[in-house]
Amino acid sequence: MKLAGCIYVTDEPIFILVKNAHHLLELDLTHCICITGSFLPEVYPERTSGDSYSQSRFLPLLRELRLGACKSLNTEVLVSRFAQQDWPNLRILDLTQCNQLQDPDLITIIANAPRIRNMILYKCTSLTDRGIVHLAALGKYLHYLHLGHCTEITDHGVNKLARHCTRLRYLDLASCWKITDSACAELGNHLEKLKRIGLVKCVNISDAGIVSLVCGRAKINNVLERIHLSYCTRLTIPVCPHNLPLSSPSPASPSASLMSQTNPISSVHNEYPRKYSPSNAHQSLCYPILFTN
């Protein structure tokens, strides 16, 4: 069910939908500015036979929940109701611009939805390392993580993610200005499947950090397609040694066609970022690496 941008939709009709649509796979309420979070029903024990009780579960098959830019969202209400049942099938959760989201809220969400694959926490500005380190519990399940503008994140949180979420393919740390070359080194040592990474305005990352990211033990250069380094003011040109090539692109990755073993890296050109919006979240890391000879 896609209701993105339906600004007059309230919790009441969504509540009825949730209680009755047992086979719903997707619920997109992006930019539904009247939604508060009370659309999730409270779960009460139901007496079955004798003295036994069972809990009815809502949306047991839900795989995708998008609540980006819901300005009226009350995270206390949402998280308290979310925590009343498990969400074993939930794979995509978008909480873009949920400024009220605190570390304990994120910890609760992860505990009840342990197999999330795509987590979008763009501009969840109240989050710190305390919450971010608990994302490590998602382990191999986590493939896509957007932490852009979560400005309180440091190397500690990123390092924990790198060591435990080793199947990350997409990572955005834009404007996470507290991270340094140390975090780049950890990412380069563990994320062997990383294809795209955004480091816009990570002003404490230097040339050494980018080299350690690309040339670390995980050999990210074998799979890396795109990296965004706009406004990384400590970077110089050339970023990498002239004799350091990236691997040849696969036929399935035309966007990586600028990378080849016959054309060594000599410089990196930074593109200006496109404005992020929840509607293009799946494309938000599409920034090609550009090289010139």
C-alpha positions, -999 to 999 in steps of 0.1 A, spaced: 0 0 0 16 32 -12 2 64 4 33 86 1 24 123 0 -12 119 11 -9 147 36 -45 145 49 -44 108 58 -46 102 95 -39 73 118 -75 61 120 -80 47 85 -45 32 86 -53 16 120 -83 -2 103 -62 -12 74 -35 -27 97 -60 -46 117 -76 -63 87 -50 -65 59 -32 -96 72 -14 -102 39 0 -66 35 36 -66 24 43 -29 21 31 2 38 45 35 26 34 66 46 62 89 35 53 126 39 20 117 55 23 146 78 -7 138 100 5 103 109 15 101 146 23 64 150 -10 53 167 -19 35 135 -2 4 149 -28 -14 171 -19 -24 207 -15 -61 211 -34 -77 240 -33 -114 251 -64 -133 240 -78 -162 259 -81 -193 237 -90 -224 257 -88 -231 293 -62 -209 310 -40 -205 278 -35 -172 261 -22 -161 227 -13 -128 212 -28 -118 179 -2 -104 155 -8 -76 130 9 -74 96 27 -107 100 40 -106 65 50 -70 63 84 -65 46 86 -28 40 76 1 63 83 37 53 77 66 77 100 92 62 93 129 68 61 122 89 64 155 108 38 146 134 53 112 142 54 105 179 83 80 184 73 72 219 39 59 207 52 43 176 81 24 193 60 13 223 34 -3 199 61 -17 176 77 -34 205 46 -54 214 52 -80 187 80 -94 166 85 -84 130 105 -114 115 97 -105 79 104 -68 80 133 -60 56 130 -23 48 125 4 74 126 41 65 126 66 94 140 96 74 140 129 94 126 113 125 143 138 148 127 124 179 142 89 175 165 83 204 191 56 210 168 34 232 141 36 205 165 23 178 177 -5 202 141 -16 207 133 -16 170 163 -37 162 155 -62 190 120 -67 175 130 -67 138 162 -86 138 164 -92 100 162 -57 86 181 -54 53 177 -18 44 177 8 73 173 45 64 180 68 93 188 99 73 186 131 95 178 112 126 199 137 144 193 125 179 211 92 174 246 86 188 271 58 189 251 42 217 223 34 193 243 28 162 265 1 178 233 -20 183 228 -20 145 257 -46 146 231 -71 159 217 -71 124 249 -87 113 249 -104 79 213 -93 72 221 -56 69 229 -46 33 219 -9 30 224 17 57 218 55 54 231 75 83 235 108 65 234 138 88 236 117 120 262 141 131 269 126 166 283 93 151 320 88 157 346 62 146 335 40 175 301 34 160 313 30 124 340 6 135 315 -16 153 293 -17 122 323 -26 100 333 -55 121 298 -71 124 278 -60 93 303 -73 68 277 -77 40 270 -40 37 268 -30 1 256 6 4 266 30 32 260 67 34 278 87 61 273 122 46 279 150 71 291 126 98 319 150 104 333 133 135 345 102 116 381 100 107 406 79 87 403 53 115 368 45 104 378 44 67 405 18 76 380 -4 95 356 -2 65 384 -11 42 394 -41 63 359 -57 66 334 -47 40 344 -68 11 310 -65 -6 308 -26 -4 297 -12 -38 287 24 -29 296 47 -2 288 84 5 313 105 25 301 140 17 313 166 41 333 141 62 358 169 67 382 149 90 390 123 63 423 127 45 439 111 15 453 84 38 418 74 48 406 70 13 436 49 4 430 27 34 393 23 25 401 12 -11 432 -8 -4 423 -25 29 423 -62 37 387 -66 23 399 -55 -12 370 -32 -17 386 -20 -50 374 -53 -65 338 -44 -62 335 -7 -54 314 11 -80 307 46 -67 320 69 -39 309 105 -32 336 128 -17 321 162 -22 332 188 3 358 165 19 381 195 23 412 177 34 415 156 2 440 166 -24 446 155 -60 458 129 -68 440 110 -40 456 76 -47 490 66 -60 493 66 -98 501 29 -99 470 19 -80 443 5 -103 408 -4 -95 395 -38 -108 378 -41 -141 340 -36 -139 316 -65 -144 293 -64 -174 264 -60 -150 279 -27 -137 279 -2 -166 283 27 -142 317 13 -132 329 15 -168 352 43 -158 373 20 -137 397 -4 -153 431 -20 -148 444 -3 -179 435 32 -167 452 37 -134 437 63 -109 453 96 -112 427 119 -98 392 120 -84 366 146 -94 339 153 -69 303 157 -81 279 180 -63 252 160 -45 217 156 -56 192 167 -30 180 137 -10 144 129 -6 127 97 7 113 90 -28 148 86 -42 164 69 -11 173 38 -31 193 60 -55 209 83 -29 243 68 -32 245 68 -70 276 89 -74 302 76 -99 339 76 -94 355 97 -121 391 93 -131 413 111 -156 446 100 -170 
